[in-house]
Amino acid sequence: MRMRWLRSLMTWLMGLPSCEEVVAFSYAYLEGGLESEVSAKFERHLRNCRDCRRFVDGYRRVAQPRSLAEMPPIDPEFELRVTEFLKQEARRS
């Protein structure tokens, strides 16, 4: 608990994004959508915060864009079940 508070104080004093901001803007960061100054501050936060570094690394692995050629075909039976489920949920709303 004390370490988290200390890290938050350090982040604030250095003008770096908070852990919450890192989580919220991870996609933009990974896609190169942040301005260079903001991206540099983002990276400095990641160097100092193991939890955020782990989060972004995990997010990077999960959110990597894949080409359609790499995607396995969807089982038609599974697609039908998902479609039926979504139709039922839409009727309930």
BELNORBEL-V433696 format. One record per run of one state. SS is the DSSP state (H for helix, E for strand, - for the rest). FROM is the first residue (numbers start at 1). TO is the last residue. If there is no record, write none. Layout:
{{SS FROM TO} {SS FROM TO}}
This chain:
{{- 1 1} {H 2 14} {- 15 18} {H 19 24} {- 25 25} {H 26 30} {- 31 35} {H 36 48} {- 49 49} {H 50 63} {- 64 67} {H 68 70} {- 71 75} {H 76 92} {- 93 93}}
